[in-house]
Every structure is written in C-alpha cells, then in structure tokens.
C-alpha cells in the first residue's frame, strides 16, 4: 500500500485530469460524488489520516486540506463555466457550412400581422399586455362574470388540464383581470396571443388560433371611444380612411352593454364572396366593461368606466391576406409560407 502522502499526490493528479475533461453538468456531478461525496475518495483519505501518527498527520493534513480546497474551487469554477456555456464541447458546428444565399426562411404570416396590429395600437397609445396560455378557471371565466353554472361557459368548450381548475385559455380576455389588478389607472392595453377551443377542425375552424384583446379604462370612457378606436384601427390596417363600421347589440357576460362591430367590406363595392354579398363583415365583439368585473379588480365603477374588445386575429389575418383555409397557418407548408417573405 502506498503511503498516504503518495495517495494524495496520485489522487490530486487524477482529479486534475478528470475535471479538465468535464463537458456536462451530469459529468460534473458524477465527479463531485466520486471525489467529495460522503463515501468519496477524499473522505476515505481523511479516514486514513485519522489513523496516522502525529508526524504523518503534520505532513499529510495540510496536503489533504489543500486537495479538498482545490476540488471545491474547481467544481465551483466549472459549474459557472458550464452555465455560461464557455466550456468547449466535443460536438462541433461548422459555421461555414451554409452561406447566407443557401439559407431559407421568412417570418410567419402571424408574425407579420401581429407586428402590424401591435404597431397600430402602440401608435394610439396602447401598451402591450401579456398573460399565460395555461390559465385558471378564475381568469378565464369567474373573473369575467361567468360563474360555474353560467350557460355562457358552453360557448367556450376548452381543454382542461388534469390539475383541477386549470385549462388552456379560450380567449385573450383572461388578461383583463390580470392587467386591471397589476396596472395603475388610466389603463389602455392590448394582448395578442394563442387561444384554444375544443373544436372539430375544418377550413374555418381550428382548435388553436389567435385573438387580440383590448381594454381602456379611465374616467368618462364611453362606447363612442370604443367605436372611434376600432374605426381608426381598421382604417389603418386596410389603408383606407373612408372604411365605415356599423354596430349591433351583442351579449357577453363581461360587458354591459355589449356590441358587435361590423366593418364595411374592404374588398368590393357591390358585394363579393368574402362579405357574402352583404358588403359588411362581422369582426369585433366588445362593449363597456361590466361593473361586476371592475369591482372584482378593485376599481370603483361609479368613478371609472372602460371598454373592452376582443377580435379573432386569425380571422382578420385570413381576411387581410386572402387565406381561405385556416389550416394553412399551422401546417408549415413552405410553398405557402414563402409568400410572406
Ligand atoms: N372573449 C370573447 C370571445 O372570445 C370576445 C370578446 C367579446 C372580448 C366581448 C371582449 C368583449 O373584450 O368585450 O368570444
């Protein structure tokens, strides 16, 4: 058996070799356990030190302590290097393999469209809001004045998670309560994002699509402000300052009164297949935020009022780009996507 001193020197050399070869967190952990784990090499050496003579201890004690410190410092250093990716890995990626001319790809039509929608609202002073796609029953329904037994829940058949009361959001209206509770008044914001419904898929329905929700809350806000904002938005989007809107009453539990806003068909003057020869296209549901919803967010409905709207971003994108089948937006067909460079 080597002397303890020789063993320490040998193990130090082995450690130094091993730590230099570590490329992953997993390898690092294995090495840590092997050397400084409870039943590791260092502990075995310390056990031997305990059995040594006083002279041996005087010689080997500092050596062993030095080795321990070296292990701990190197582990720490390597952990940081791995986390910041500055360790050279064995897998190589040849950055010269492709020239820019060989690269294919373009922004998805959704990316183009969402940016355009956001820019129009940003130019009107709205801020961008965000919320999770996996939501609570509370934000999707209850907070929006749709209690557990309300028949309006039938309009929003969704995907429930195994975790109780958690679901894939059915609309971007979920950001309403989040924004009202988090932000200060006055508040004007929009949220664009994915929503989910338990739908049979066909050319005009999908289980996953995009919506845009907007809210504006201040003192003395009225429906006229809602109509003005929507008209301005549609005119900017379709590049026409004469595009008209018309309004009809509509029911949504979280607004009172609720409205449906239609836009004049931007594609024809006498009726076409897009507007089904009616000259009007149904686009925007909205209304004045229900006092129950404002109260739930801690906002006094006798002092503040606000409007909300929520439109099918997918549907508007399809109208805008003349996309006839909703499935084209998610099937990844390159031939289709190439039209949107
Ligand atoms: N969230 C509704 C839906 O998905 C749309 C909607 C209607 C949003 C009225 C609103 C609103 O903000 O006021 O069917």
Boltz pocket constraint, residues with backbone or C-beta under 6 A from the ligand:
constraints:
  - pocket:
      binder: B
      contacts: [[A, 170], [A, 171], [A, 172], [A, 173], [A, 213], [A, 214], [A, 252], [A, 254], [A, 255], [A, 259], [A, 285], [A, 286], [A, 287], [A, 308], [A, 309], [A, 310], [A, 311]]
      max_distance: 6.0
